[in-house]
Amino acid sequence: MQKTTLTLAISAVLASQLSLSFSASAEEALPTINVESTTLSDVSGEQVKSADLAEALQKNVPSISIVRRSGIANDIILRGQKKDNINILIDDAKIYGACPNRMDPPTSHVLTNNIEGIEITEGPYDVENFGTLSGAVKITTKKPSKEFEGEVNVNLGSWGYRKASTTLSGGSDKVRALFSISKETSEQYEDGDGNDFSEQLAAVGAPAGNRYKPEFVGIDAYDKQSFMGKVYVDVTENQELKLSYTANRSDDILYPSTPMDALYDDSDIFTAAYAIKNLGDYSKELDIQLYNSEVDHPMSTFYRNASGPNSINEKVSHLETQVRGLRVKNSFDLSETAELTYGVDYSVRNWDGNYKGTGTQALIDGFHSIDDVDTENKALFVVLDKDYTDFNLKAGARYDDTTIETGGNAANQPDNDYTAFSGYLFGTYQLNEATKLFGGFGRAHRVPDARELYFRGAMINTSGPMPMAMSPQIGTPTLEQTRNDEIDFGIENNFESLVLKTKVFHSWLSDFIHYRSTPVPGSMMNLNRFENVDATIYGLDVSGSYFISDEMYLDFGVAYQRGKKDEPLSGQTDTDLAEIPPLKANLAFNYEYAHKSNARIEMVAADKWDNFDGDNGEQALDSYAVVNLKVQHQLTDQFEITAGVDNVFDRTYAASNTYNDLTLIASGATGEVMLINEPGRYLYVNTTFRF
């Protein structure tokens, strides 16, 4: 690995505070820095390198890190939290991945070319949505326009990357519609050492069974198609109906650091929203939303040597999940300075998984990994927003009643019931014209998911006189729900040429759900690998913009988190919390050299992993600093070209660690879990034609 330090990043951030003038035009081009959240705007126009949302987020938000899984469909960590600990919503609809190994995280089911904006809320300051434990990522897709307009994008990049997308929109004052289609594919990317997926497996000495078959060594990394359609109808002057459907179809997605690849990954998201405004004194706006999302995800050893010649010994783990939801909320003015919002939130998630096998794997055929589990949530919520002269106060409360029922054997897979009361207070005080203070405290909960409670493995035991199929209980059916009690405090400064936001937080996690690699003390079986533990996470992040002239500005961010278990897990000694990224910095210099044209030099850097959970698979990682270049040039009013180079100096590095919560390949010689390296030098060009 290339060794670097963060000295350059920190020095550059400090030096960026020495220039003089302000640029209103530059400020408008930046991500919006709000007190309560960070908002990324014009995502479809800015993030043209690929359709992978995780890559775009980790490059633009210092408190977000990427969990590399493949060339696409990567996961994110927000403030040291992942999975269900952060809430990801697409147009206010919930979607979950079907894969227990996080091959299809929620961020993979929406493409950057369809996204208008993203609002990132850090902390438990959302009571309208189920399960916002430590943060929320709210994604808004493009809206239909009244005037007929369209856009065509063609993107080419290194390693055979090809993408084409088209969006058409138009209508009238009454009815508006939008349709978007896209297709992209890529070969296996190469790391800084020039190794593709197959060569990375060979470089770490992966067991022969986990390597790709000779006939599949050079196949493409993935093929992805998408469709999004929307219709907005103004039923009356004060009533609007919104219908939306999104389909994602991904085929043959390679995940080199895991024993299986995805044969396909299909998702469908349907939303229907009805809004009525000005019904009376007690209803300024009434919103009703229905949504349904489904994911179908089979993963297989088909491409690996373990499946044997002609895949006669193939093993398949096929999972499906569906979420149906209803949210009704009403808002009205209590006074000229106070607004009250209240409502009901209902959702039910079904998760079902089965194993299939042929040849030597036929014994597992019909075993359940997750047996038809329903997680049903019913909730009431209320939010008060009150303005004083120089002070704003927001208060929220939520009551949840959640039932989790499984189709499995009741003796081994008991049902679970959880109730919880969550709430928060968040205040903003305008100290003076340039300085704003803000802070809050909140409590939130999230229930265990079906994998953490009930997941079962499938394996063939060949140690005896006759091969036998085994289905060890990986999940822990007795898990408690996790509670987060958090305090946040910050200050926002708006000086003549500097916008700066500094935020600190401390989070107390009760019954945090953690994966344990070692067996239960006194047992040799691979049972009940999830455990409740009390823990804390605290941190600091600084973000802002510095304006050098009317054409030049810097935007920057630094984030640091530290996580500790109060006590080690059973039979372990390490108190470091897993998946807590080290100090990370983002720095970019922007130059607007013509109308709607700009150039950008950015650096993304992270310190080495000094504090990691070695008892549960994590390992020391080197620090890194990566430089990216991008030029976006407006040739005409209708035609734009964007060209860029990521990882200019072709560094070899890994951004995410090897927490055994994921099933990863271990070296046959050393037993060390495989790291998947980030892409090496990547060149791309995107052309956009608007009409």
N, C-alpha and C positions, 0 to 999 in steps of 0.2 A: 504494500500500500504506500501511496505517496504521503509523506508526513509534512504537515503544514502547521501553522499556529494561527490564532485569531488576532495576533498583534496588528496585522495590516487592516483587518476589518474594524477593530475598535479605534485605531488611530484615524482611519478615514472618517468614521462617524463623528469623532471629536473635531477633526479638521473641517468638517462640513459646516460647522457653526461659525466660521470666521468671515464669510462673505457678506455683501451689503444690501442688495436690493430685492424688491418684491415683484412677482409676476402673476397677475390674475389669470392669464391664459394658461400658464403652467399649472396653477392650482386646480383649475377645472379638469385637467387631464389625469389627476392623481386619484387613487382610491380615496374615498371619503373617510375621514377620521372622525367618528362620532364619539360622544362620551360613553355611551352604553355598548356600542358595537363598532365593528369595522365593516365597511361596505365596499365591495368591489363592483364597479360599474363597467358597462360595455365589455363584458367578458368575451362575448362572441367576436368582437372586433379586435381585441387586444391579444387574446390567447389563441393564436392561430397555429402554433407549432404542432399540436396534436389535439385529439379529442379528450385526452386524459385530464380530468378535473384535478386529481390529486397533485399532479406535477405543477399545475398552475397555482394552486393554493400554497404549496410549500415555497414557491419562488416569490410570492407576494405578501405572505403573512408570516412574520417571524415566529409566532407562537404555534405554527403548524409545521409538522415534519411528515415526511413521506415514509410509508412502509412499502418497500419495493417488493412486488409479487411477480411482475412480468413486464412486458413491453407496454401493457395497458392494464386497466382494472386494478390500479394500486389503491392502497388504503391510506388514511391519514391519522395522525395523533395530534390532538388539540390540548395544549397545556398538560401534557403527560397523560391524557385520557384517550381511549380508543373504544371501538365496538359500541355497545349499547350505552356506554357512559356518556357519549355525546349523541345528540339528536340531529339527524339529517333529514330535512324535509324538502321535497320538490313541489313547488307551488302549493305549499301547506299540506301536502299528502305524505304520509309515511310510506317508506319502502325499506324492506330488509333484504339482505342477501340470503340465498338459500344455502350456500356452502358453509359448513362449520369451520372450514379452514381459511375463510376470508378471501376466497378467490374472486368473489363478486360483491365487494362492499357497496353500500348505498351510493357512494359517489360514482361508481362505474355505470350506473343506469341512467345517467344524463350526460350529454356531450357538451363540450364547451361551445360549439358552434350554435347551440340552441339556447344558451344561457344569456339573459339580459343582465342580471346582477346577483350578488351573493351578500347576505348579511350574516356576520359571524358574531355571536354573542358568547362572551366568556363568563362562565359562572352560572349559578342556579337561578337566573333571573327571567324565567319563562314558565308561567303556570298554565298557559293555554294548551300545551302539548304534552302528551304522555312521555315520561322518561327523560326529561332534560335534567340530567344529574349534574354535569359539570360544564355544559356548553351546548350551543346549537349552531348548526350551519343551515341557513334557510336560503334555498336556491329559487330564484324567480326566472322562468323561461320567457322567451320573447312574446310580445303581445301583438295581436292583429292591428293593422292600421286601416284608416278609412280610405286613404288614397292607394291606388294600385302601385306596388313597388316590389322589387325583387333583388336578389343577390345570388351570385354564383361564385363559389370558391374552388380553386384547384391548388392542391398542396403537394409538393414533392420534397423528399428528404433523404438523408443517408439511409443505408441498409434497405433500400427498396421501398421506402415509405411512400404511399400514394393515398391521397384523399380527395374526394370531390363532394361538394355539398351545394344544395340549392334551396333557397327560401323564397316563397311567393306570398304576398299579403295584399289584402285590399277589401273593399266593400262599400258600404254607404253609412249614413248616419244611424241607420237601424241595425244593420247586420255587417259584421266584419269577420274575415276568415284568414287563417294563416296555415300554410303547408310547408314542411321542411323535410328533405330527404338527404341522406349522406351515406357514403361508403368509404371505408378506409381499410388498408391492409399494410403489413410490414413484415419484412424478414426479421430474423433474430438480430437484435442489436449486439454490438461488440463493446466490451469495456475498454478502458484505457490501454490494456495490454494486448488488445486485438482479439480477445476471446469471445466467441459467441456463446450461446447457452450450452451447447454440447461441449465446447472446449472448456467452459467454466466447470462443468461437472468433472471432466477429466483432470483439470488442474488441481482440484481438491481431493482427488482420489476417491470419488464416489463409488459405492459398490456397483458391480457390473449390472445387476438387475435394475438399478435406478437410472442407468444411462439410456440414451436414445438408441433405438435400433439403427443399424447402418442406413436403411432406406429412408429414415426420418431425420437424419442428422441435420440436413440443410433446409428443412421445410419452413414455411412462413410461421411467424410467431402468433399471428391472429388474423382474422378477417371479420370486419364489423360493419353492419348496416343499421340505419336508424330511420324512423319516420316519426314526425310530430305533426299533429293536426289540431287546430283550435277554431272554435266558432264562438263569437261574442254576439249576443242579441240584446238590444235595448228594448225590452218588452213594453215599458212605458217610460215617461220622463224620469221616474225615480226607481225603476226596477231594471236589473240587468241579469242575464243568464250567461254563464261561461261554461263551455264544454271543451274538454281537452283529452286527447289520446296520444300516448307516446309508446312506440314499440322499438325495442332494441334486440338485434339478432347478432350474436357473436359466435363464430365457429372456430374450432381447432385452436384454442388458446393454450399456449405452452407456459407452464409454470416450473422452470428448471430446478428450483431449490426444494420442490416437494415431490413425493413419489408418484403423483398423478397429474394429469393435464385435463382440461375441460374439453369434452367433445363438442359441447355448445353451451351457450348461456343466453337464454331468452327471457326478456322481461316485457311486461305490458302494464302501463299505468293509465288509469282512467279517472278523471275528476269532473265533477259537476258542482258549480257554485251558483247560488242565487242570492242577490243582494237587493234589499229594499231600503231606500233612504227616506227619512222624514215622515215616518208613520204617525208621529205625534210627539207630545212632550216627553214621553218615556221611551222613545225609540228614534234616535238619530240615524242609526243604521242597524239593520238586522241582516246577519249573514248566515246562510245555510250551506254546508259543504258536505258532499258525499265523495268518497274515493275508493278505488279498488286497485291494488297493485299485486302482480303475480310474477314469480321468478321460477324458472325451470332450469336446473343445473345438474347434468350428469358429468362426473369426473371418472377417469379411467386410466389404467396402465397400458392402454392400447399402443402408445408410441414407445413404450419402454421395453427393455429386454426381458423384464419380469413376466410379460404376457406370453413369451414364448413364440416360436415360429407360427406365422399366420394367426397370432393372437389366440392360440388354443387354450391358454391359461389366463385369459383376461379377467381382471377384477374391476367392477364398476360400483361406484357409490353415487346413487341418483337421489337428489333431494329437490323438493319443491316447497315453496312457501307462498302464502297469500295473506294480504292485509286488507280488511274492509273497515272503513271508518265513517263516522258521522260527527260533525261539529256544528253546533248552533250557538251563536253568540249575538248579544244585543248590547248596544252602547247608547248612552244618553247623557246629557249635561245635567249634573247636579246643581251647578251654578255657572256663572260666566268663567270661572277659573278652575272648575273641577269636572272631570268626566269619569263615568263609571261604566265598566264593561263586565258582563257576566255571561256565563253560558254552560253548556254541557259538552262533554267530549266522550265519544265512544269508539272503541276499536276492538277488533278480534283478529288475532294472527294465528294462522294454521301453519304448522311446520311438520313435514313428513319426509322420511328418508329410508331408503332400502338398499341393500347390497345385492349385487348380481355377480355370478361367476360362472366360468366355463372351465372344463378340464380339471386341473388340480384345485381350482378355486370354486368348483361347483358346490362344495359343501356349504358355502356361505350364502348360497342363493336363497333369497327370501328372508334373510335376517334383516331386522330393522335397526337403523342407526338412531333415528328419532321417530317415535311411533305415534303419528297422527295427533300432535300436541296442539291444543287450543289455548292461547293466552287472551283472555277477555278482560278488557279494562273499561270501567264506567267511572266518570269523574264529573265533578262540579268545580268551576273556577270563577274568580272575581278579581278584577283589577281596578284600582283607583289611581287616577292621574290628576294631581293637584298642583296648581301654580300659585306661588306667592310672588312678592315683588322681585326678589332676586334669587328665589329658591324654588325648585321643582321637586316634588316628592311622588314617587310611584310605589304603590303597595299592591302585592298580589297574594292570593291564597288559592289552594287547590286541595280537594279531597279525592283520593283514589281508592277504588275497590277493585282488586284484580284477582281473577280466578284462573288457575292453570290446570287444565285437565289433559290427561294422556290416554291414548288407546292401549297402552301397554298393560302388562300384568299388574294388577293393583297391589300385590304383595311386594313387588320389587320397584314399581314405578308409582308411588303415591301422588295424588293430586295435591296442589298447594293453593292457599289463599293468603292474600296480603291486603292490608289496608294501610293508608298513609295520609298524613296531613303535611303539606308543603306550603312554603310561603316566603316572601321576601319584602324588604324595604330598601329602596334605592333613592338617594337624594343627590341633587346637583345644585351647587351654590355658585353664583356669579360673583366672585370676590371683587373684581374690578373689570375694566374694559378688556384687559388682555388675559386674565387668569380665571379659570373655572376649576372649582374643587368638586369632586364627586366620590361617592362611596356607598356601600351597602352591605347588608348581610342577608343570607338566605339559607333555606333548608330545602333540599330536594331528595327524591328517592327514585330508585329504579329496581325493578324486580329481576330475578335471575331469568335468563332465557332458557329455551328448551334444551339447547346443547349443554349448558352448564348444569342443568338438573338431571337430564335423562340420557345423554348421548351414550351409545354403546359402540364399541369397535367390532371388527370382524377379522379373525385370523385363523390360520390352519396350524394346529399343533402336530408336528411330525416327530416329536421326541419319543412317543410310545410305539408299540407294535403296529398300530393302525392310525392313520391320519384322522384327526378329529377337528371339527369346527368349534371355535370358541368365540364368545361375544362378551368381552369384559365390560363392566359398567364404568365408563370414564366419568360421566356426570355424577353429581352429588345431589340426590333428591331432597335433602334436608336443608338446603341453603336458605339463609335469611336474605331479605332484600337489603340493598346498600343504601345508606343515608349519607348525604354530603351536607355538612354545616360549613359555610364559607363566609369569610370577610374579605371585602375588596375596598381599596382606597386608591385614588389617583388625582392627578392634577393635569389640566390641559392649558397650555400657554399658546397665545396667538400674538406673536410679536410682529414687527414690521416685515421681517423677512424670514421668520422661523415659525413653524407650527410644530408643537411638541406635545406629546401625550405620554405620561409616565404612570404606570399602574403596578401596584403590588397586591398580592392575594395570599391568603392562608386558608387551606381546605382541610377539614377534619373528616375523614372517611370512616364511617362505622360499618362493620360487616362488609368491607370491600371484598369483591370476589376475585380471587387470585388462583392461578394454576400452579399446582405442585408437581414437579417432575418426579420426585421420589415417592415410593409406595407409602401407604399408611404405616406408621411404626408398628412393627410386629407382624406385618403382612408382606408377602412377596407378590401379591396379585396387583395388576394394573387397575385398581379400583378407586373410585371417588377422588378424582384428581383435582377437583375444585374445592376451595376452602375459603371460609369467611375469615377476614383478618382486619383489625383496626389499623389505620394508616393516616399519614398526613402528607399533603403536597403543598409547597409554598413556592412563590416565585415572583419575578419582576419582568416587566417588558416595557421597552421604550420605543416609540415610533414617532415619525414625523417627516417634515419636508423643510428643505432650506432653499430659498430662492436667490440665485446668484445674479440673474439679470432677467430681462423680459423673455429671453430665449432659453435660459439654462436654469436647471434646478436639480436638487438632490432629494431623493426620498430614501429613508433608512429605517431600520428596526433592529432591535436586539431583544432576545427573550432568553430567560433562564428559569428552570424549574428544578426542584429537588424533591424526591419522594422517599419516604421511609415507612416501613412497617413498624408498628409499636412493638411487636414481638415476631420472631421468625415463625415461619410455618412449621407444622408438625414434623419433627425429625430433621430440621434444617437449622442453619446458623446465620444465614445472610438476611439482614434487615433492609437492604435496598429494595425499593419498589421497582418492579419491572416496567419497561417501556417509558422511562423518563428520559427524554433526549437531553443532551448536554447543551451548553450555551450555544446559541445560534444567532447569526447576524445576516441581515439583508441590506445591501447598499447598492444604489443605482444612481448614475449620472444621466440626465435627460437633456437633450438639445432639440428644441423646436426650430428647425431651420427654414421652414416654409409653411404655407397654409396647409394644415392637416398632415404635415410631414414631420417626422421626428426620428432621432437616433437615440439609442439607449445602450449604455454599458452597465452591466450589473454584476454583482458578486454575491454568491450565497456561500456562507462559511459556517462551520460548526467545530466546536472543540472536541477533543477526544473523549471517549466514554471512560471516565474514571470510576463512576459510581454505577454499578450494574448488578443485576441479580444473577450471580454465577451459579447459585443452587438450582436455578430454573432455566438454564440454557444460555443466558446472555454472556457475551464475551467482550473483551477490550477491543474498541475500534479506534483507529487513528483519526485525527482531526483532518479536515479538508477545507479547501477554499476553491471554488469553481467560478470562472469568469464566463459570462455570456454576452453576446453582442446581438443587437437587432436594429434594423433600419426599416421604417415604415414610410413609404414614399407615395404621395398622391400624384399620379401622373396626369390625370384629368379629373373633372368632377365625378366621373363615373368609374374610373379605373385606378386601382391601388395595387401596389406590389410591396410585399414584405419579405425581407431576407434576413437570415440570422445564423449565428453559430453558437451552439451551447457547448460548454466545457471546452473552451478555446484551446487550453493547454493539454487536452487529452489525459486528464488525471484518472488514475485508477483508485476508486474509493467505494466504500459502502456507507449508505446513509442510515439504514435501519438494522436493528440487532436481531438476535436469534432466540427470542423468548419462546419457550417450548409450548406456549399456548397454541402455536401453529405447529403442524406436523411437518418437519423439515428433514432433509436428508443429512445424514452424518457420514463423515469420511470412514471408509472401511478400515483404514490403517490407524488413525488417531482417535476416531470417535467424535471429533470436533464437528459441531453442526455447521452446515454450509452457509456462508454468506453469499448473497447475490449482489454483485457489483452493479453500480449505476452505469448508464451508458457513457461511452467515451465521447470523442469529438463528434458532434452532430451538426450537419449543415442542412438548412431547409430554405425553401422559397414558397411563398403563398401569393397567389394572384386573386384579386377580388374585383368583380364587375357588378356595379349597382345600377339599377334602372327604376 
